[in-house]
């Protein structure tokens, strides 16, 4: 029996109202400013025609909250699933044109229902945050809604990859949902994220500041380290999200999207050797090493603006997805400090829970010395790296490029910390401390008693470096797997990765370890 025409017209009318959000005039006003609407963002993310909306007609009951009767289409958020490059993804997109995208009970329920569904089917979650915060008129129902969202962020953590895109305001308690997710992308010019704004800070503390200093994408990415990526606009943010998805699995029970080459290329790369400076005192641009190592130079760097003395990110090595961690001697000589330790530890733990092999490139003179570092807790923060590497059960392959001194040598995944393979270039130096420093401590009297102290010191340094820092000495003690030429790097690491893909390692039963937070 055909449906009555009135019912069909009523359905289409209701759908049109929901799609219009806060009204066509508001939607067009945003588009004229070059800002995508909530639905525009989802349409740009998903393959055409694949978005399956959930809760289009859901909205709060105005009468329950003493509010004047006002329709809030979709209750200010659009939720559902769709395909991104053929992969199922769940997403929500807050609609700022509807009551400022404020969160109320139904708004939160829609997000929670979407996350519950994602957990059942095992697909990644992407959230577009563009909200004025809690809907004050709903009182503690709004606070309860945030709590339920936070709870699910934690519930799915380590099970499903979570990506937050901050497209507009994200203030106060609302900022904690993105903070509980795996990656945050902030959009330049339209977004901010903070707990207390400049006015509140000045009123409470007397300190004057600007939004640029505390809540801007730059402040969150380069100063506080809250944010992993900065996008030029919404389209760019979606491109970054899609790029992340191309390297990570749908959930923690499946392997990453490896595309193993049918035939391994074991040829030498002469240009890799040209990257090594003649003097060990000159910095090595490890980013060039990474780009020669990964397929087609395609490397997605994470936390690009934060703690630049270490580089982390995703790449493929002859088709195998790998998380890459590398000391960057161009910044702070590549030392490990508080921020770089936090940055690396978090990335390592993400890779571990999502079955992504780890490749570590070592050129580290030690932990950063200084009163600020000691008082800031460098011991606790450095221990996070040790914990993260030791706890990781994914394939772990380490290559020592040059310096590997002291506790930082261990923190960069030595064989003692569970590395499956440890290779070293002939330029590698593995020791408790650098030869120059060690000689000054051990041979102070001999140097001062010599006729030519400088010549004696140079002689002792060369002797100490040969006897105690040589990679061959470490190889003799079975601390490293092999010494390889820089030209062999890509082929050897490719083989090592391929050989460890079936690795299975179990640990003692426990709820979780107590990582030094």
Residue, then its C-alpha position, 0 to 999 in steps of 0.5 A: x500500500x502506498x504511503x499517504x502523500x501527507x506523511x511523505x511530505x511531513x517526513x521530508x519537511x522534518x528532514x529539511x528542518x534538521x538539515x538546516x540546523x540553525x537556519x539557512x541564513x546562518x549556514x550561508x553566513x558561515x560558508x561566506x566566511x570560508x567556514x564549513x558547516x557541521x554537515x559540510x564537514x561530514x560530507x567532506x570526510x565521508x565518501x559520497x552517499x555513505x553517511x548513515x545518520x543516527x538521531x536526526x530527529x532527536x532533540x531536548x524537551x524544552x519544557x523540562x528545563x523551564x526554557x521558552x519553547x524553541x526548536x533545537x534541530x538535532x540538539x546541536x550535533x550530527x552523528x553517524x557512520x560512513x566510509x573513509x577510503x573504504x573504511x567504516x568510521x563513526x563521527x560526530x559534528x557539533x553544529x554551532x548554528x544551533x544554540x552555539x553547539x552547546x551540549x545538553x542531555x540529548x546532545x551528549x546521548x547522541x555522541x555516547x550512542x554513536x561511540x557505543x555503536x563504534x565500540x560494537x563494530x570496532x571502527x575509529x571515531x572522529x569528532x568535530x568540536x565546535x561548541x560554546x560549551x555546556x547548555x546552562x539552562x539544562x543545569x546538571x544534566x549538561x555536566x552529566x552529559x560531559x561525564x558520560x562522554x568522558x567515560x566513553x572516551x576512556x572506555x574506547x581508549x586503546x580499543x579504537x583510534x580517536x581523532x578530535x578536530x577542533x574547528x571552533x571554540x572548545x572551552x572549559x570542561x569541553x576541552x577534556x574530551x579531545x584531551x582524552x582522545x589520541x590525536x587533536x587537530x586544531x584549525x587556524x583562525x577559527x578554533x581555540x581551546x582552553x580551560x579558563x579564558x583571559x578574562x577569568x585568568x585576570x579576574x582570579x590571578x590578576x595576570x593579563x594574557x591574550x587568547x593567542x597566548x593560551x588558547x590558540x592552535x599555536x599555543x596548544x601545539x608548540x607550548x603546551x603540547x596539547x595538540x598534535x596537528x595544526x590545519x590551515x582550514x577545515x578541509x586541511x584538517x580532514x586531510x590530516x585525519x584521513x592521513x592518520x587513518x591510512x596508517x592506523x588499524x580500525x581497532x586494537x584486534x587487527x593489524x595496521x594497514x600494511x601493504x607489504x611489497x611483493x619483492x623486497x628491494x635489498x639494494x643499497x642507498x648510497x645517498x644515505x651515507x652522504x647524510x652523515x657529517x664528517x665530524x661527530x660534533x656536527x649535528x645530523x639532520x635526522x629528518x633527512x634520514x627518515x625521509x630516505x628510509x620511508x617509502x617515497x619520503x611519505x612521513x606523517x610527523x606527529x607533534x611537529x611543533x612541540x619538543x623538536x629535539x625528538x621526532x615522532x611519526x608514521x611511515x611505511x618501510x617497504x609497505x610495512x607501517x611503522x611508528x618512528x622515533x628519532x633524536x633530532x640533534x639540530x635542536x638541543x643537541x638531541x638531548x632528552x628533556x621533560x617535554x620530549x620524554x612525554x611526547x615520545x612516551x605517549x606516541x610509543x604507547x599509542x603504537x603499542x596498543x594498535x599493533x604498530x611496529x616501532x623503529x627507533x633512530x638513536x643519536x642522543x648525548x644524554x638527558x638535558x642537564x639543568x636546575x629547571x629540568x631537575x625541579x620539573x621532574x626529569x626523573x619522572x618524565x624520563x621514566x615514562x619513556x623507559x616504561x613505555x618501551x619496556x611495556x611495548x610488545x610490538x616489534x621494536x627495532x633500534x638503529x644507533x646512528x651516532x651517540x648513545x650515552x648513559x641512561x638516554x641510551x637505555x631510554x631510546x630502546x636498547x636491547x636491554x629494554x626489549x628491542x628485537x633487533x639493535x643495529x648500529x652505524x660504524x659512527x655509533x658510540x655507545x657508552x656511559x658518557x662521551x669520551x671527552x667527559x669520561x677522560x676528564x673524570x678518569x684521567x685527570x691526574x695523568x693529563x695534568x702531569x703530562x708535558x703537553x696536557x692537551x696532546x695527552x688528553x687527545x690521545x686518551x680520548x682516542x684510546x677511550x673511544x676505541x676501547x669503550x665507545x666502539x659499536x664493535x665493542x657493544x657487538x662483542x658483548x652481544x648488546x647489538x645485533x650487527x654493525x651496518x653501513x648507512x647505505x644498508x639501512x633501508x634494506x636491513x630495517x625492511x628485513x627486520x620489520x618483515x621478520x618480526x610481524x608475527x611476533x607474539x609476546x605475553x606479559x604477567x597478568x595484571x590490570x595495568x602497570x603504574x606508569x610514572x604520571 
